[in-house]
Structures are given as structure tokens and as C-alpha cells.
Amino acid sequence: MAGEPRARRNAPPRETVLAAAMDMIAERGLEKLTMAGLGREVGMSSGHLLYYFRSKDELLLQALEWSEGRLGAERGRLLTGGGTARERLAAYVDLYVPDGHRDPHWTLWLEVWNRSQNADDEARVRQAAIEGAWHRDLVALLAEGISRGEFRPVDADRFASRLRALLDGFSIHVAIGLRGTDRAQVLAHVREFITDALLADAGGARLGHPAPVEESFAPPPGR
């Protein structure tokens, strides 16, 4: 078609479109994100958006992958930075749990997973890759803490699966605004679980970590 090369030349960068989609979700809610509305934001027609993304499902999945890429970079900085494994586990949990009701990233995550009931194999593989990145980073952090004597000698992979299941369940409650499960309450529940299941036999003072668990798992400044 004669118009297709011109559409490719004039289209904004893909990242600009995905960032605009996330901004619309944050400001107006996912229900207000339409192809026509997004097109107006970035100066494209809904037809051109469909040309690039094929469907709204694909647009949402790419937006989630883009958002996860940004979170992954932040997670990498937190986990490779200084501090004990306990402190970095606290930072991981803090990054994982939504900021509050209608958190845009979690709102998008929920929508993509809801739509995935009818997703093709390729989309399922991409969604599994998103989850796998969080899991691998957590397993590595747990293994490091175990090797240093900060954590009990648990099976890192099994414990990571259970901890992430707990985080997912609580995070959904926060994202949808379920009463009695705000962010602060969820973080307190997770701290208690980690203390009982992972730190109980670590003997903080004996290992040279005299700080109380509550202090060690306090959210980083600025959150």
C-alpha cells in the first residue's frame, strides 16, 4: 500500500507510544485506554496503531513488557547494590508490592493476565518470561543470603515460589483496593512471614546483624 511506508516514517518511536499508554492508564484508568484515544495522544490514527500492534491485546502486552523492563532495571540496581541480603530482600518486596489502589503497572498486569485465557502460545511464553525474571532474581538473592548465613537453609527455588505467590495475592488486594489490605498492612504481613519462615533460625545478633527485623524490612526512604 502506498500509505504504509509514510506511516512507518512518520510514526513516533514505539517507546513513546507505550509510555503514553502507561500515562493514560495512570491518569484516567485502563477503561479509558482506547486505540482512538491513544492515537490522539501520540498523533496517530487508530488504524496506524493497529498496523503496528495488530491488536489491543498485543499493545497491552508490549506496554507491560516495557513497564517490566523499567522495573527490571530498578530491581537490578537494588539487588546488586550494597547492603545485606536481608536489606535487599526488603527492597525487592517494596518494589514488588503496588503503591496503592489502581497502581498503573498492576492494573495493566491484571488486565493482561485476564486476557491471557485466550492468548496464543507466543504471548504465554512472553508472559512467562516476565514472571521468570522476578523469580530468578529472588532465587539468586535467597541463595546468597543462605550462603552468608543470613537466611535459614531453605530450598531457594521452592521458597521463592511460595513468597511470590504470597506477594501476588496480597498485591492484587492492594491494586483492586480491597478493604483491610492497604500497602502498609501487606508489607507488615510479608515481614512477619519472612521473619517466621526465613529468619527465625538465622540468629540476627549471633550473626552480627543486631538490627531488629522490623527495622531491616522497613521500606527504603522516599517510597
Stockholm file with secondary structure:
# STOCKHOLM 1.0

chainA/1-223         MAGEPRARRNAPPRETVLAAAMDMIAERGLEKLTMAGLGREVGMSSGHLLYYFRSKDELLLQALEWSEGRLGAERGRLLTGGGTARERLAAYVDLYVPDGHRDPHWTLWLEVWNRSQNADDEARVRQAAIEGAWHRDLVALLAEGISRGEFRPVDADRFASRLRALLDGFSIHVAIGLRGTDRAQVLAHVREFITDALLADAGGARLGHPAPVEESFAPPPGR
#=GR chainA/1-223 SS CTHHHHHHHHSCCHHHHHHHHHHHHHHHCGGGCCHHHHHHHHTCCHHHHHHHHSSHHHHHHHHHHHHHHHHHHHHHHHHHSSSCHHHHHHHHHHHHSCSSTTCHHHHHHHHHHHHGGGCCHHHHHHHHHHHHHHHHHHHHHHHHHHHTTSSCCCCHHHHHHHHHHHHHHHHHHHHHTCTTCCHHHHHHHHHHHHIIIIITTTCTTTTTCCSCHHHHTSCCTTC
#=GC SS_cons         CTHHHHHHHHSCCHHHHHHHHHHHHHHHCGGGCCHHHHHHHHTCCHHHHHHHHSSHHHHHHHHHHHHHHHHHHHHHHHHHSSSCHHHHHHHHHHHHSCSSTTCHHHHHHHHHHHHGGGCCHHHHHHHHHHHHHHHHHHHHHHHHHHHTTSSCCCCHHHHHHHHHHHHHHHHHHHHHTCTTCCHHHHHHHHHHHHIIIIITTTCTTTTTCCSCHHHHTSCCTTC
//
